[in-house]
Amino acid sequence: MRLGTALLTACLALGLSAQEAFLVKPYLQLGDAPVPAARERLDLLWHTADRDEAWTVEVRLGKRWVPQAPVTQRRLAAPPLPPHRICRATLRDLPPGAQVPYRVKRDGAVVFEAEARTRKAGAHRLVLLGDAGDGSANQMAVAKAFAAEQPDMVFMVGDLVYGRGRASEYRPNFFAVYHGASELMAKVPFLGLPGNHDAPFPGFEDASAYYAYWSLPLNGPALKPGEPGAAPVKAGLHDAIVAAAGPAFPRMASYSFDWGPVHWTVLDSNPYVDWDSPALKAWLEADLKAARGAAWRIVAVHHPLFQSSRTHLDDQWLRPLSPLFEKHGVALVFAGHVHNYQRTAPLSFVPTKIGPRGKAVEGTFTVDETFDGRTRTRPRGIIHIVTGAGGADLYDRWQTDVRTSWQPWTRAFIADQHSFTVLDVEAKKLRLRQLDTQGRELDAITLTK
């Protein structure tokens, strides 16, 4: 009994000290590590009060606790939050596909412990969702359901935080949900991309906190602030966010990475980006071309190329990229923006008329009518998935049961339930399932080589 009481007391003390230590507890990011390595690495971030403290991080490799490189800090002073520090440490020399214990110390005392799940070389599971961070009960239900799926990583297809992607909105609407009871963010890396609600907004100093709070590969187009295609910031208003972001702004908006047999190409699809510009198009084509050896190529954007919802129906400015994706063997394109779930048949598209942004992009479709994802699993064309039912209010619920309102190439449309995507990846097979907040299967397909 005495041993049990002492252990309980120690656990409570650690919990209390952690609450004192962090404004946001440690969470995992892929960091600037786009390519798998024999010894993996992950970035660990946390937020603290604006004061000088001695932080250290250790990783247990075998029987030894190994000190990591010194912790770096960036200060964010953007009202309405009081000034605070964003701390970062890189966990190095990690074995791939392993559960690796780590701990964070403040002034020599352990204040946080968890196990990091490192990138796997082969088969793995990930969760995808978008349009989530509004702090609602629906968002919390989705988060609880996808944590139960035990993913190796989580990918979010934009509109990460509502309503303006602000630092002050991240704490209640993002970290409190995904780093709550399950502490999933301390166990597996979260990756994402900026949606239209994550872009800089003129009236808010702390908008576009994506660039300061996330740590993702910096191998995208080498954009500089103020250049065409970069997220537009207002001098004198967004200076604090840009300073706290460091080299991540604006380059972290688009990037690519490899995970197991998949090459991911992640694109900022906001209207200020013109992917037909020579510099951006050259980067995109070079990235897809270099991924020729990957078993699967997947593209992630916020604004869908093809979808049936009446809301945002004409937000089609990415459609001209379809021939380039097809040329380089892209299998799936994931998007959000539209708050529901949709899946197309495998399709090819040749644009014939491209108007201004916000207007329809016309063209010729070729649709694979034989693929059913069950008995016929080798698609001819790209399957487009909208997974925007991650928590925010749903769009066009009525269309769920009105098939005549769907585009002729739409094969699934579920707008009356919040949901998320589970993708089980193997070298020769992809298994996609859409699950609701109770973990029930709403849709499923298999793709094979």
C-alpha positions as CSV (number, residue, x, y, z in Angstrom):
1,M,0.0,0.0,0.0
2,R,2.8,2.4,0.9
3,L,4.5,1.7,-2.5
4,G,1.2,2.3,-4.3
5,T,0.6,5.5,-2.5
6,A,4.1,6.8,-3.2
7,L,3.7,5.9,-6.9
8,L,0.3,7.7,-7.1
9,T,1.8,10.7,-5.3
10,A,4.7,10.9,-7.8
11,C,2.3,10.6,-10.8
12,L,0.1,13.4,-9.4
13,A,3.2,15.5,-8.8
14,L,4.3,15.0,-12.4
15,G,0.9,15.9,-13.7
16,L,0.7,19.1,-11.7
17,S,4.2,20.1,-12.7
18,A,3.3,19.5,-16.3
19,Q,0.3,21.8,-16.0
20,E,2.5,24.5,-14.5
21,A,5.2,24.0,-17.2
22,F,3.2,24.2,-20.4
23,L,0.7,26.4,-22.1
24,V,0.6,23.7,-24.8
25,K,2.1,20.3,-23.9
26,P,4.7,18.7,-26.2
27,Y,3.4,17.5,-29.6
28,L,5.1,15.7,-32.5
29,Q,5.8,17.0,-36.0
30,L,7.6,15.5,-39.0
31,G,9.9,18.5,-39.1
32,D,12.2,19.1,-42.1
33,A,12.7,15.4,-42.7
34,P,10.9,14.7,-46.1
35,V,12.9,11.5,-46.8
36,P,13.0,8.4,-44.6
37,A,16.3,7.5,-43.2
38,A,18.0,4.5,-41.5
39,R,17.8,6.5,-38.3
40,E,14.7,8.7,-38.2
41,R,14.0,12.0,-36.6
42,L,11.0,13.9,-35.4
43,D,10.4,17.5,-34.1
44,L,8.9,18.0,-30.7
45,L,7.3,21.4,-30.0
46,W,5.6,22.9,-26.9
47,H,4.5,26.3,-25.8
48,T,5.5,28.0,-22.5
49,A,5.2,31.3,-20.7
50,D,7.5,34.1,-21.8
51,R,10.3,33.5,-19.3
52,D,13.8,32.0,-19.4
53,E,13.8,28.4,-18.2
54,A,16.3,25.6,-18.7
55,W,14.7,23.0,-21.0
56,T,16.2,19.6,-22.0
57,V,14.9,16.6,-23.9
58,E,16.0,13.0,-23.7
59,V,15.2,9.9,-25.7
60,R,15.5,6.4,-24.5
61,L,17.5,4.3,-27.0
62,G,18.0,0.8,-25.6
63,K,18.7,1.1,-21.9
64,R,20.1,4.6,-22.1
65,W,18.5,8.0,-21.9
66,V,20.2,10.0,-24.6
67,P,20.3,13.9,-24.4
68,Q,19.1,15.6,-27.6
69,A,20.4,18.8,-29.2
70,P,19.7,22.0,-27.3
71,V,16.1,23.3,-27.3
72,T,15.5,26.3,-29.5
73,Q,12.9,28.9,-28.8
74,R,11.0,31.6,-30.7
75,R,8.9,34.2,-29.1
76,L,5.4,35.1,-30.3
77,A,3.9,38.4,-29.2
78,A,0.7,38.7,-31.1
79,P,-2.4,39.9,-29.2
80,P,-4.8,38.9,-27.7
81,L,-2.6,36.1,-26.2
82,P,0.1,37.3,-23.9
83,P,3.7,36.8,-25.3
84,H,4.8,33.2,-25.1
85,R,7.6,30.9,-26.3
86,I,7.4,28.2,-28.9
87,C,10.0,25.6,-27.9
88,R,11.4,23.0,-30.3
89,A,13.7,20.0,-30.0
90,T,14.6,17.5,-32.7
91,L,14.5,13.8,-31.6
92,R,17.3,12.1,-33.5
93,D,18.7,8.6,-34.2
94,L,15.3,7.0,-33.8
95,P,14.7,3.5,-35.1
96,P,12.1,3.4,-37.9
97,G,8.6,2.0,-37.1
98,A,9.2,1.9,-33.3
99,Q,7.7,3.3,-30.1
100,V,10.4,5.4,-28.6
101,P,10.1,6.8,-25.1
102,Y,11.1,10.5,-24.6
103,R,10.9,12.9,-21.7
104,V,11.1,16.7,-21.3
105,K,12.8,18.3,-18.4
106,R,12.6,21.8,-17.0
107,D,15.4,22.9,-14.7
108,G,16.5,19.2,-14.5
109,A,13.1,17.9,-13.4
110,V,11.0,15.6,-15.6
111,V,7.7,17.4,-16.5
112,F,6.5,15.3,-19.4
113,E,6.9,11.8,-20.7
114,A,5.5,9.9,-23.7
115,E,6.3,7.5,-26.5
116,A,6.8,8.7,-30.1
117,R,5.7,6.5,-33.0
118,T,8.3,6.9,-35.7
119,R,7.8,6.7,-39.5
120,K,7.4,3.2,-40.9
121,A,9.3,1.9,-43.9
122,G,6.4,-0.3,-45.1
123,A,2.8,-0.9,-44.3
124,H,1.2,1.8,-42.1
125,R,-2.1,3.5,-41.3
126,L,-3.0,7.1,-41.4
127,V,-6.0,9.3,-40.8
128,L,-7.1,12.2,-43.0
129,L,-9.6,14.9,-42.3
130,G,-10.2,18.6,-42.9
131,D,-12.3,21.6,-41.9
132,A,-12.2,20.6,-38.3
133,G,-10.9,23.0,-35.7
134,D,-14.0,24.9,-34.4
135,G,-14.0,23.5,-30.9
136,S,-17.4,21.9,-31.3
137,A,-18.7,18.6,-29.9
138,N,-18.7,17.2,-33.4
139,Q,-14.9,17.9,-33.7
140,M,-14.3,16.3,-30.4
141,A,-16.3,13.2,-31.4
142,V,-14.3,12.8,-34.6
143,A,-11.1,13.2,-32.7
144,K,-12.0,10.5,-30.2
145,A,-13.1,8.2,-33.0
146,F,-9.9,8.6,-35.1
147,A,-7.6,8.2,-32.0
148,A,-9.2,4.8,-31.5
149,E,-8.0,3.8,-34.9
150,Q,-4.4,4.0,-33.7
151,P,-2.9,5.8,-36.7
152,D,0.8,6.1,-37.4
153,M,0.2,9.7,-38.5
154,V,-2.6,12.2,-39.0
155,F,-2.9,14.4,-42.0
156,M,-5.2,17.5,-42.1
157,V,-6.3,18.9,-45.4
158,G,-6.7,22.5,-44.3
159,D,-9.0,24.9,-42.4
160,L,-7.1,23.7,-39.4
161,V,-8.6,26.2,-37.0
162,Y,-11.7,28.4,-37.2
163,G,-12.5,31.1,-37.8
164,R,-9.2,32.8,-38.8
165,G,-6.4,30.4,-38.1
166,R,-5.3,32.5,-35.1
167,A,-2.9,31.6,-32.3
168,S,-5.6,32.5,-29.8
169,E,-8.0,30.0,-31.6
170,Y,-5.4,27.2,-31.6
171,R,-5.5,26.6,-27.8
172,P,-9.3,26.0,-27.4
173,N,-10.1,24.7,-30.9
174,F,-7.1,22.6,-31.8
175,F,-4.6,21.6,-29.0
176,A,-7.3,21.2,-26.4
177,V,-9.1,18.7,-28.7
178,Y,-6.3,16.7,-30.4
179,H,-3.9,16.9,-27.4
180,G,-6.7,16.3,-24.8
181,A,-7.3,13.1,-23.0
182,S,-5.7,10.8,-25.6
183,E,-2.6,13.0,-25.9
184,L,-2.4,11.7,-29.5
185,M,-0.3,14.6,-30.6
186,A,2.4,13.5,-28.2
187,K,2.4,10.0,-29.7
188,V,2.2,10.4,-33.5
189,P,3.1,13.3,-35.8
190,F,0.4,15.5,-37.2
191,L,0.9,17.0,-40.7
192,G,-1.2,19.5,-42.6
193,L,-1.6,22.3,-45.0
194,P,-3.1,25.8,-44.9
195,G,-6.7,26.2,-46.0
196,N,-8.5,29.5,-46.7
197,H,-9.1,29.9,-43.0
198,D,-5.4,29.4,-42.2
199,A,-4.2,32.2,-44.5
200,P,-3.2,35.7,-43.1
201,F,-6.2,37.9,-42.4
202,P,-5.8,41.7,-42.5
203,G,-7.6,42.4,-39.2
204,F,-5.8,40.0,-36.9
205,E,-2.2,40.1,-35.6
206,D,-2.2,36.5,-34.7
207,A,-3.7,35.1,-37.9
208,S,-1.9,32.4,-39.9
209,A,-0.4,30.7,-36.8
210,Y,0.1,27.6,-38.9
211,Y,3.5,28.9,-39.9
212,A,4.6,29.4,-36.2
213,Y,3.0,26.3,-34.6
214,W,3.7,23.6,-37.2
215,S,7.1,22.1,-38.2
216,L,7.0,20.4,-41.6
217,P,9.4,19.9,-44.6
218,L,10.8,23.1,-46.1
219,N,11.4,21.5,-49.6
220,G,8.6,23.4,-51.4
221,P,9.0,26.3,-53.8
222,A,11.6,28.7,-52.5
223,L,9.2,31.6,-52.0
224,K,10.0,34.7,-50.1
225,P,7.6,37.1,-48.3
226,G,5.9,39.4,-50.8
227,E,6.6,37.3,-53.9
228,P,3.8,36.0,-56.2
229,G,2.4,32.8,-54.9
230,A,3.4,33.5,-51.2
231,A,0.8,34.0,-48.5
232,P,0.2,37.7,-48.4
233,V,1.0,39.4,-45.1
234,K,0.5,43.0,-44.1
235,A,3.6,44.7,-42.9
236,G,3.2,46.1,-39.3
237,L,0.3,43.7,-38.6
238,H,1.6,40.2,-39.2
239,D,5.3,40.9,-38.2
240,A,5.1,38.9,-35.0
241,I,3.8,35.7,-36.7
242,V,6.4,36.0,-39.5
243,A,9.2,36.4,-36.9
244,A,8.0,33.5,-34.9
245,A,7.7,31.3,-38.0
246,G,11.3,31.9,-39.1
247,P,12.2,30.1,-42.3
248,A,8.8,28.4,-42.3
249,F,7.1,31.5,-43.7
250,P,6.0,31.3,-46.5
251,R,7.8,28.2,-47.7
252,M,6.0,25.7,-45.5
253,A,2.7,26.2,-47.3
254,S,3.7,23.6,-50.0
255,Y,6.0,20.6,-49.6
256,S,6.5,16.9,-50.2
257,F,7.5,13.9,-48.2
258,D,7.8,10.1,-48.4
259,W,6.2,7.7,-45.9
260,G,6.6,4.0,-46.6
261,P,5.7,3.3,-50.2
262,V,3.9,6.6,-50.7
263,H,5.2,9.9,-52.1
264,W,3.0,12.8,-50.9
265,T,2.8,16.2,-52.8
266,V,1.2,18.9,-50.6
267,L,0.0,22.1,-52.3
268,D,-1.2,25.4,-51.0
269,S,-4.3,25.8,-53.1
270,N,-5.4,29.2,-51.9
271,P,-6.4,31.7,-54.6
272,Y,-3.2,33.8,-54.2
273,V,-1.2,30.8,-55.6
274,D,-0.9,30.4,-59.4
275,W,0.3,26.9,-60.0
276,D,0.5,27.7,-63.7
277,S,3.3,30.2,-63.1
278,P,6.6,28.9,-64.5
279,A,8.5,28.7,-61.2
280,L,5.7,26.9,-59.3
281,K,4.8,24.6,-62.1
282,A,8.5,23.6,-62.6
283,W,8.8,22.7,-58.9
284,L,5.6,20.6,-59.0
285,E,6.6,18.7,-62.1
286,A,10.1,18.1,-60.8
287,D,8.6,16.8,-57.5
288,L,6.2,14.4,-59.2
289,K,8.8,13.3,-61.7
290,A,11.3,12.5,-58.9
291,A,8.7,10.3,-57.2
292,R,8.7,7.8,-60.1
293,G,10.0,5.1,-57.9
294,A,7.3,5.4,-55.3
295,A,4.6,2.7,-55.3
296,W,1.9,5.3,-54.8
297,R,1.7,9.0,-55.4
298,I,-0.8,11.0,-53.5
299,V,-1.6,14.7,-53.7
300,A,-3.1,16.8,-50.9
301,V,-4.8,20.2,-51.4
302,H,-7.5,22.1,-49.6
303,H,-9.7,23.1,-52.6
304,P,-11.0,20.1,-54.5
305,L,-10.6,19.8,-58.2
306,F,-13.8,17.8,-58.6
307,Q,-16.8,17.6,-56.3
308,S,-20.6,17.7,-56.4
309,S,-21.6,19.9,-53.4
310,R,-23.6,23.0,-54.3
311,T,-21.4,24.9,-51.9
312,H,-18.1,26.0,-53.5
313,L,-19.2,24.3,-56.7
314,D,-17.2,26.7,-58.9
315,D,-14.0,26.8,-56.8
316,Q,-12.4,24.8,-59.6
317,W,-9.1,26.7,-60.2
318,L,-7.0,23.6,-59.5
319,R,-8.6,21.6,-62.3
320,P,-5.9,22.5,-64.9
321,L,-3.4,20.5,-62.8
322,S,-5.2,17.3,-63.5
323,P,-3.3,16.4,-66.7
324,L,0.0,16.9,-64.9
325,F,-1.2,14.6,-62.0
326,E,-2.3,12.0,-64.5
327,K,1.0,12.2,-66.4
328,H,2.9,11.3,-63.3
329,G,0.7,8.5,-62.1
330,V,-1.1,10.1,-59.1
331,A,-3.5,7.7,-57.6
332,L,-5.5,9.8,-55.2
333,V,-6.1,13.5,-54.6
334,F,-7.4,14.4,-51.1
335,A,-9.1,17.8,-50.4
336,G,-11.2,19.5,-47.9
337,H,-12.9,22.9,-48.1
338,V,-16.3,21.4,-48.7
339,H,-17.7,20.2,-45.4
340,N,-18.8,16.6,-46.2
341,Y,-17.4,13.4,-47.7
342,Q,-17.2,12.7,-51.4
343,R,-15.5,10.2,-53.7
344,T,-15.3,10.2,-57.5
345,A,-14.9,7.4,-59.9
346,P,-11.3,7.2,-61.4
347,L,-11.3,10.0,-63.9
348,S,-9.1,11.9,-66.4
349,F,-9.8,15.5,-67.4
350,V,-8.6,17.7,-70.2
351,P,-9.4,21.4,-69.7
352,T,-10.9,23.2,-72.7
353,K,-12.0,26.5,-71.1
354,I,-10.4,28.2,-68.1
355,G,-12.0,31.3,-66.8
356,P,-11.3,33.6,-63.8
357,R,-11.0,32.2,-60.3
358,G,-14.4,31.3,-58.9
359,K,-15.8,30.3,-62.3
360,A,-16.2,26.9,-63.7
361,V,-13.3,25.2,-65.6
362,E,-14.8,23.3,-68.5
363,G,-13.2,20.3,-70.1
364,T,-13.5,16.7,-71.3
365,F,-13.9,13.8,-68.8
366,T,-12.9,10.2,-69.3
367,V,-14.4,8.1,-66.5
368,D,-13.5,4.5,-65.5
369,E,-16.9,3.0,-65.2
370,T,-15.6,-0.5,-64.4
371,F,-13.7,0.2,-61.1
372,D,-15.8,-0.6,-58.1
373,G,-13.2,-0.8,-55.4
374,R,-14.2,-4.4,-54.4
375,T,-13.8,-6.8,-57.3
376,R,-12.3,-4.4,-59.8
377,T,-9.6,-2.6,-57.9
378,R,-7.1,-1.2,-60.5
379,P,-8.3,2.3,-61.3
380,R,-7.8,3.9,-64.7
381,G,-7.5,7.6,-63.7
382,I,-7.4,9.5,-60.4
383,I,-9.8,9.1,-57.6
384,H,-10.6,12.4,-55.9
385,I,-11.6,12.4,-52.2
386,V,-13.2,15.3,-50.3
387,T,-12.8,14.6,-46.5
388,G,-14.1,17.9,-45.1
389,A,-16.4,16.5,-42.5
390,G,-13.9,16.7,-39.6
391,G,-16.0,18.9,-37.2
392,A,-17.3,22.1,-38.7
393,D,-20.9,22.5,-39.7
394,L,-21.8,20.2,-42.6
395,Y,-22.6,21.5,-46.1
396,D,-25.6,20.4,-48.3
397,R,-26.9,17.6,-46.2
398,W,-29.9,17.3,-48.5
399,Q,-27.8,16.1,-51.4
400,T,-26.8,12.9,-49.6
401,D,-30.0,11.2,-50.7
402,V,-30.6,13.1,-53.9
403,R,-28.4,11.4,-56.4
404,T,-29.7,13.5,-59.3
405,S,-27.8,16.4,-57.6
406,W,-24.5,14.7,-57.9
407,Q,-22.1,15.0,-60.8
408,P,-22.2,11.9,-63.1
409,W,-18.7,10.8,-61.9
410,T,-19.5,11.0,-58.2
411,R,-19.7,7.6,-56.5
412,A,-20.2,8.5,-52.8
413,F,-21.6,11.6,-51.2
414,I,-22.2,11.7,-47.4
415,A,-23.1,15.1,-46.1
416,D,-25.3,14.2,-43.2
417,Q,-22.7,12.8,-40.8
418,H,-19.3,14.0,-39.6
419,S,-16.6,11.6,-40.6
420,F,-12.9,11.0,-41.3
421,T,-10.8,8.9,-43.7
422,V,-8.6,5.9,-42.7
423,L,-6.0,4.8,-45.2
424,D,-4.2,1.5,-44.8
425,V,-1.2,1.5,-47.0
426,E,0.8,-1.4,-48.4
427,A,3.2,-1.5,-51.4
428,K,0.6,-3.2,-53.6
429,K,-2.6,-2.2,-52.0
430,L,-4.4,0.8,-50.5
431,R,-7.5,0.3,-48.4
432,L,-9.6,3.5,-47.9
433,R,-12.5,3.6,-45.3
434,Q,-14.6,6.5,-44.3
435,L,-15.8,6.2,-40.7
436,D,-18.3,8.2,-38.7
437,T,-18.0,9.3,-35.1
438,Q,-19.0,5.9,-33.8
439,G,-16.3,4.2,-35.9
440,R,-18.9,2.8,-38.3
441,E,-18.0,2.3,-42.0
442,L,-19.8,4.7,-44.3
443,D,-17.8,3.9,-47.5
444,A,-14.8,1.8,-48.5
445,I,-12.7,1.0,-51.5
446,T,-9.5,-0.9,-52.2
447,L,-6.9,0.0,-54.8
448,T,-4.3,-2.5,-56.1
449,K,-1.3,-2.5,-58.3
